[in-house]
Amino acid sequence: MNKNTLIGLLVIGVILFGFSWYNNKQYTERLKEQQKQDSIALAHASKQVPSLPAGDSLVQGQLPQDDNAARDNAKPAPSVLGSAFDAQLKGTETFHTLENDLFILTFSNKGGRIAAVELKDYKKYNGDPLMLFTEEGSRFNLNLFAPAQINTADFYFTPRMVSDTSIAFRLYADTTGASYLEYLYTIRPDNYLMDMKVDLSHFKGKIAPNQTDMTLEWNIVSPQEEKGFQNENNYTTIAYKYPGETSIEELGISTGTKKEDITTKVQWVAFKQQFFSSIIVANDNFSAADLKYNTFPPTDANIKDFSAQLALPYSAATTQGYDLQFYFGPNKYSVLKQYGDLEFQKLVPLGWWIIGWINRYVVIPVFDFLGGYIANFGIVILILTVLIKLLIFPLTYKSYLSTAKMRLLKPDIDKLNEKYPKKEDAMKKQQAMLQLYKAAGVNPMGGCLPLLIQFPILIAMFRFFPASIELRGKAFLWADDLSSYDSIWNFPDGFSIPFYGDHVSLFALLMAVSLFVVSKINYAQSAGMSSQQMPGMKFMMLYLMPILLLVWFNNYSAGLCYYYLLANIITMGQTFAFRYMVNDKKLHAQMMENTKKPVKKSKWQLRLEEMQRQQEALRKQQQQRGGKR
């Protein structure tokens, strides 16, 4: 590792430190603007609407009656909506479930909504059932005019079980039961995707003829599922996809509120958490979308309050309704990729361009293959690290060799510095150095170029480990969850070091120490050459970078810190092996032998010499003019 390597690492460190500062600002108080509709309970004593047995349906004309109205034997004055709608504003909320091997869906007759989702194969960090959202934190509303404005979330729908895998909810528009709006939900076996049909075929004549679209409002509160609030919040946001695109868009990271108004078509919207997502898909696209989230304070049990207002185009020709789909499941690349052109897999933040390519086609296949045979993911990371180090071994060796050659040429470079001490001789000195490098067979960028090639792998690992759901809940040594931070000491309640956190991560500490050792070895390898060219290099190499990374990675994935620790240990071993393999005396003798051979000047070197001659001629002309004066 030469000075170019260290400069590259310093840049990474500065970026990481700045990002850490941004994400560790004092969290804002929970915003007051919350959706209040779910918390408003209508204090009506009414008859509970029972679930109907599979295959049954409501007999035409038998609209549920309100017991209080029957007892009082008095009818209130009808509203603008009509008596059928008025009757369904009163009721008792009941819940019904559908489930397959992967999830349990809880439905509510209030608004005919999906009220809660539990994933069977996963648990919360504390061992509780993993709920993507709960009855108290969900709202689903279709805003339409029939003929006056109604919000379906305010009504108690009539449920009916269609089959073991389907349930329907009806909102009746007349007392005969012939006109109704229906939500039909159907789950699939062994699949995280479910279907929803908004059926308008029996709602003819009820919708205002001048209506051009309907607004579908979906709100959920995402609970905190992982151990570290800050790290989970960094990956929790709203994502969406335009139709026909292969990439997705996101609202980004925030500890407060973010919103975005989209006036073009949108294919799907995802309420994305670190490892799980709730996605709504419109088969014929939404015509517009207003998206927003509010962030809860770290002391709350929730992460974000998600809100989406989605426009569904409507015309007199829209007689059948709308086909929607929901995905409730993990952000696992292999699972999301099964849904093809929907591009759900882009929700996994694997990085852009070559970094994402490395993760998708190299790291993930190798990781999944090893995970299929080895249960201990600490061993899997160890093997993966060794394989990556073997893959880049030629580049590492070439970088070491280039650094060794530069070190051995240092006495000759010092002589050139003594020979051309003046500033006006800078071009002569540069030309002489280039000639020396070329004659000795040394590429001054030889140590930097291998680093640039390795850099995408370094960043790919940085993106892969925190996003890898395979590590979630997997213990190794003292770490109880490799996807989150490890802690060997928690500070007293209420005490936290700015930027660092409220605990001590041993893997992060060992990683920082190993980086210090590697930097010290490489600094000694360069024999002070870097410090001579840049006086502050020693401080940056030995102290600044380890400290910056220690602060940054203390709250990061233990699996990532463990990987960097292993990589540093292997680097130390490689450095000692290279020292044994490369004989400095023989290498220097070979370089000196190269200098005796005739060297063909490159075109760039010829241009440099021409520039030098022109500069020298110009300097002489200036001296002659000065002498005449």
Buried (B, 14 or more C-beta within 10 A) or exposed (E): BBBBBBBBBBEBBEEBBEEBEEBBEEBEEBEEEBBEBBEEEEEEEBBEBEBBEEEEEBEEEEBBEBBEBEEEEEEEEEEEBBBBBBBBBBBBBBBBEBBBEBBBBBBBBBBBBBBBBBBEEBBBBEEEEBBBBBBEBBBBBBBBBBBEEBBBBBBBBBBBBBEEBBBBBBBBBBBEBEBBBBBBBBBEEEBBBBBBBBBBEBBEEBBEEEBEBBBBBBBBBBBBBBBBBBBBBBBBBBBBBBBEEEEBBBBEBBBEBBEBEBEEBBBBBBBBBBBBBBBBBBEBBBBBBBBBBBBBEBEBEBBBBBBBBBBBBBEEEBEEBBBBBBBBBBBBBBBBBEBEEBBBBBBBBBBEEEBBBBBBEBBBEBBBEBBEEEEEBBEBBBEBBEEBBEEBEEBBBBBBBBBBBBBBBBEBBEEBEEEBEEEEEEBBBBBBBBBBBBBBBBBBEBBBBBBEEBBBBBBBBBBBBBBBBBBBBBBBEEBBBBBBBBBEEEBEEEEBEEBBBBBBBBBBBBBBBBBBBBBEBBBEBBBEBBBBEBEEBBEBBBEBBBBBBBBBBBBBBBBBBBBBBBBBBBBBEBBEEBBEEBEEEEBBEBBBEBBEEEBEEEEEBEEBBEEBEEBEEEEEEEEEEEEEE
